[in-house]
Amino acid sequence: MAGITPSSDRWIERLVDRLAQIEDQLRTLQQPTGTSILSLADQVKQALVTLSSRVALETNAYLSGGFSTGGNVNVTGSVNVTGPVAATGPVSGSSGTFGGSLASPGAASTDVSLIAGLRQNVWQLYTGGNTGLYGFAPSTREAKANITEKLPFTAAQVLACTPRAYQYRGQIALRDDPTTEGHDPDHVVPNELGMLAEDLIDNGLSCFVEHNEDGTPRSIDYVTFSAVALLEVVRSQQKQIDVLSDRITRLSEGLPR
């Protein structure tokens, strides 16, 4: 039927309106068979109205329990789903909110070095009104204020921290605790390398520790710690090397040749 686009958002309502127009035209013509045609038109209209309500109801009920599709999903507005979302094809939209976890197994194995384009580190907000929001933090001078070379820590404080090897309790529970989801007695618990957030705090390096909203330590900002703290250690040691080198040079100049 001309003018009806099934892919549009309100195509059922438009179809009902078009049928109403046809009904008016049939009344005007007053054909002998008009009564039966009008009756059929009324039945079709009522069926479409019922179908429209049923589709809306079933859609809401379906989305409240999760959403699964084997094709593509394109959304121009926002998506709020309380259950799981699964799609074998791409999902695109302007925004999306998930109350639970967000997992992308494919992303974990995607080698972006094989893809043309610029890359950047991804940040995630974990507190406040935008918890879970992904984005980036600019590093340009234009985006920063109150810039200073005076750092809130010393190289000695960094050197006072001890790197450690450890295993996560959650990984051990996967192997040893039958009540843990995903329990596997053959699970190999990996050995990890890193620092302890409490050690950094005790040595005055809380600026590298990420905290929960209640103030308890959560994790370590290893990216900043590696880039800034370790660089400060190298700079400090280089200054000491330069001083000692200069002293050796002056001493050697006073020795007989």
C-alpha positions as CSV (number, residue, x, y, z in Angstrom):
1,M,0.0,0.0,0.0
2,A,1.5,3.3,-1.0
3,G,2.7,5.5,1.8
4,I,3.1,2.7,4.4
5,T,6.6,1.9,5.4
6,P,6.9,-1.2,7.6
7,S,10.2,-0.2,9.0
8,S,8.9,3.1,10.4
9,D,8.2,3.3,14.1
10,R,4.4,3.9,13.8
11,W,3.5,1.9,10.8
12,I,0.7,0.1,12.5
13,E,-1.0,3.3,13.5
14,R,-0.5,4.7,10.0
15,L,-2.1,1.6,8.6
16,V,-5.1,2.0,10.9
17,D,-5.5,5.6,9.8
18,R,-5.3,4.6,6.1
19,L,-8.0,2.0,6.6
20,A,-10.2,4.7,8.2
21,Q,-9.8,6.8,5.1
22,I,-10.8,3.9,2.9
23,E,-13.8,3.3,5.1
24,D,-15.0,6.9,4.6
25,Q,-14.5,6.6,0.9
26,L,-16.6,3.5,0.8
27,R,-19.4,5.1,2.7
28,T,-19.3,8.0,0.2
29,L,-19.6,5.7,-2.8
30,Q,-22.5,3.7,-1.2
31,Q,-21.8,0.6,-3.2
32,P,-24.3,-2.3,-2.9
33,T,-21.6,-4.4,-1.4
34,G,-20.5,-1.6,0.8
35,T,-22.0,-3.1,4.0
36,S,-19.9,-6.3,3.7
37,I,-16.7,-4.3,2.8
38,L,-17.3,-1.9,5.7
39,S,-17.7,-4.8,8.1
40,L,-14.5,-6.4,6.9
41,A,-12.7,-3.0,7.2
42,D,-13.9,-2.7,10.8
43,Q,-12.7,-6.2,11.6
44,V,-9.3,-5.5,10.1
45,K,-9.0,-2.2,12.0
46,Q,-9.9,-3.8,15.3
47,A,-7.5,-6.7,14.7
48,L,-4.7,-4.2,14.0
49,V,-5.4,-2.2,17.1
50,T,-5.3,-5.4,19.1
51,L,-2.1,-6.4,17.4
52,S,-0.5,-3.1,18.1
53,S,-1.3,-3.4,21.8
54,R,-0.2,-7.0,21.9
55,V,3.1,-6.2,20.2
56,A,3.8,-3.4,22.7
57,L,2.9,-5.7,25.7
58,E,5.0,-8.6,24.4
59,T,7.9,-6.4,23.6
60,N,8.0,-4.9,27.1
61,A,7.7,-8.3,28.7
62,Y,10.4,-9.8,26.5
63,L,12.9,-7.0,27.2
64,S,12.3,-7.2,30.9
65,G,13.7,-10.7,30.9
66,G,16.5,-10.1,28.4
67,F,17.0,-9.5,24.8
68,S,18.4,-11.9,22.2
69,T,18.7,-11.5,18.4
70,G,20.4,-13.3,15.7
71,G,20.5,-10.2,13.5
72,N,21.4,-6.6,13.8
73,V,20.0,-4.1,16.3
74,N,19.9,-0.4,15.5
75,V,18.5,2.0,18.1
76,T,18.2,5.7,17.7
77,G,17.3,6.3,21.4
78,S,18.5,4.7,24.6
79,V,18.3,1.1,25.6
80,N,17.5,0.0,29.2
81,V,17.5,-3.7,29.8
82,T,17.3,-5.5,33.2
83,G,18.1,-8.9,31.8
84,P,20.9,-10.2,29.6
85,V,21.5,-8.9,26.1
86,A,22.9,-11.3,23.4
87,A,23.4,-10.7,19.7
88,T,25.3,-12.6,17.1
89,G,25.4,-9.6,14.9
90,P,26.4,-6.0,15.6
91,V,24.4,-3.8,18.1
92,S,24.5,-0.1,17.6
93,G,22.7,2.9,19.2
94,S,23.2,6.3,20.8
95,S,23.4,5.0,24.4
96,G,22.8,2.0,26.5
97,T,22.5,1.2,30.2
98,F,23.0,-2.2,31.8
99,G,22.3,-2.8,35.4
100,G,24.6,-5.8,35.6
101,S,27.9,-6.7,34.1
102,L,29.0,-6.0,30.5
103,A,31.0,-8.6,28.7
104,S,32.5,-8.8,25.2
105,P,34.4,-12.0,24.7
106,G,35.3,-11.0,21.2
107,A,37.0,-7.7,22.4
108,A,39.3,-9.7,24.6
109,S,40.8,-11.5,21.6
110,T,40.6,-8.6,19.1
111,D,44.1,-7.5,18.0
112,V,43.6,-3.8,17.3
113,S,47.1,-3.5,15.9
114,L,45.8,-5.2,12.8
115,I,43.2,-2.5,12.3
116,A,43.8,0.9,10.7
117,G,43.1,3.9,13.0
118,L,44.3,5.7,16.0
119,R,44.2,4.1,19.5
120,Q,43.8,5.5,23.0
121,N,43.5,4.2,26.6
122,V,40.0,3.7,27.8
123,W,38.9,5.0,31.3
124,Q,35.8,3.9,33.2
125,L,34.0,5.9,35.9
126,Y,33.2,3.7,38.9
127,T,31.6,6.2,41.3
128,G,29.1,9.0,41.1
129,G,26.1,9.4,38.8
130,N,27.8,8.1,35.7
131,T,29.1,4.9,37.2
132,G,30.3,2.5,34.5
133,L,30.6,5.1,31.8
134,Y,33.5,4.5,29.4
135,G,35.6,7.4,27.9
136,F,39.0,8.9,27.9
137,A,40.9,11.6,29.8
138,P,42.7,14.2,27.8
139,S,46.5,14.8,28.4
140,T,46.9,18.1,26.6
141,R,48.0,21.3,28.3
142,E,44.8,23.0,27.2
143,A,42.7,20.6,29.2
144,K,44.7,21.0,32.4
145,A,45.1,23.8,35.0
146,N,47.2,24.4,38.1
147,I,50.1,22.6,36.5
148,T,53.2,22.2,38.8
149,E,56.3,20.1,38.9
150,K,56.0,19.7,42.7
151,L,54.8,16.1,43.2
152,P,53.0,14.8,46.3
153,F,55.6,12.1,46.9
154,T,59.3,11.4,46.8
155,A,61.4,8.7,45.1
156,A,62.3,7.4,48.6
157,Q,58.6,6.7,49.2
158,V,58.3,4.8,46.0
159,L,61.4,2.7,46.7
160,A,60.0,1.9,50.2
161,C,57.2,-0.2,48.5
162,T,57.9,-3.8,47.8
163,P,56.6,-5.7,44.7
164,R,54.9,-8.9,45.5
165,A,53.8,-12.2,44.0
166,Y,50.3,-13.4,45.0
167,Q,47.2,-15.3,44.0
168,Y,43.6,-13.9,44.1
169,R,41.3,-15.4,46.6
170,G,38.5,-15.5,44.0
171,Q,40.7,-17.7,41.8
172,I,41.5,-20.0,44.7
173,A,37.7,-20.3,45.4
174,L,37.1,-21.3,41.8
175,R,39.3,-24.4,42.5
176,D,38.6,-25.1,46.1
177,D,35.0,-24.0,47.0
178,P,32.2,-26.1,45.4
179,T,29.7,-23.3,46.2
180,T,31.5,-20.9,44.0
181,E,29.9,-20.3,40.6
182,G,32.1,-21.8,37.9
183,H,33.8,-24.1,40.4
184,D,36.4,-26.4,38.8
185,P,38.6,-28.6,40.9
186,D,41.1,-28.7,38.0
187,H,41.2,-24.9,37.7
188,V,44.8,-23.7,37.6
189,V,45.2,-20.7,39.9
190,P,47.5,-18.1,38.2
191,N,50.3,-16.4,40.0
192,E,50.0,-12.6,39.9
193,L,52.6,-9.8,40.2
194,G,51.9,-6.4,41.6
195,M,51.6,-4.2,44.6
196,L,49.3,-3.9,47.6
197,A,47.1,-0.9,47.8
198,E,47.7,-0.8,51.6
199,D,51.4,-0.7,51.2
200,L,51.2,2.4,48.9
201,I,48.9,4.1,51.5
202,D,51.3,3.3,54.4
203,N,54.2,4.9,52.4
204,G,52.3,8.1,51.6
205,L,51.4,7.1,48.0
206,S,47.6,7.1,48.3
207,C,47.5,9.3,45.2
208,F,48.0,6.1,43.2
209,V,45.3,4.2,45.0
210,E,41.7,4.2,43.7
211,H,39.2,4.2,46.6
212,N,35.6,3.2,47.0
213,E,33.0,5.8,47.9
214,D,33.3,4.9,51.6
215,G,37.1,5.7,51.5
216,T,38.3,2.1,51.5
217,P,41.1,1.1,49.1
218,R,39.9,-0.5,45.9
219,S,42.8,-0.9,43.4
220,I,46.0,0.7,42.1
221,D,46.3,3.0,39.2
222,Y,49.2,1.1,37.7
223,V,49.2,3.2,34.5
224,T,49.9,6.5,36.4
225,F,52.2,4.7,38.9
226,S,54.3,3.2,36.2
227,A,54.5,6.4,34.1
228,V,55.0,9.0,36.9
229,A,56.3,7.3,40.1
230,L,59.0,5.2,38.4
231,L,60.1,8.1,36.2
232,E,60.5,10.2,39.4
233,V,62.7,7.4,40.8
234,V,64.9,7.4,37.7
235,R,65.2,11.2,37.7
236,S,66.2,11.1,41.4
237,Q,68.8,8.4,40.8
238,Q,70.1,10.2,37.8
239,K,70.7,13.4,39.9
240,Q,72.7,11.3,42.4
241,I,74.7,9.7,39.6
242,D,75.5,13.2,38.2
243,V,76.7,14.4,41.6
244,L,78.9,11.4,42.2
245,S,80.2,11.6,38.6
246,D,81.2,15.2,39.1
247,R,82.9,14.4,42.4
248,I,84.9,11.6,40.9
249,T,85.9,13.9,38.0
250,R,87.2,16.6,40.5
251,L,89.0,14.0,42.6
252,S,90.7,12.5,39.5
253,E,91.9,15.9,38.3
254,G,93.8,16.3,41.6
255,L,95.7,13.0,41.3
256,P,99.2,12.9,39.7
257,R,99.2,11.6,36.2
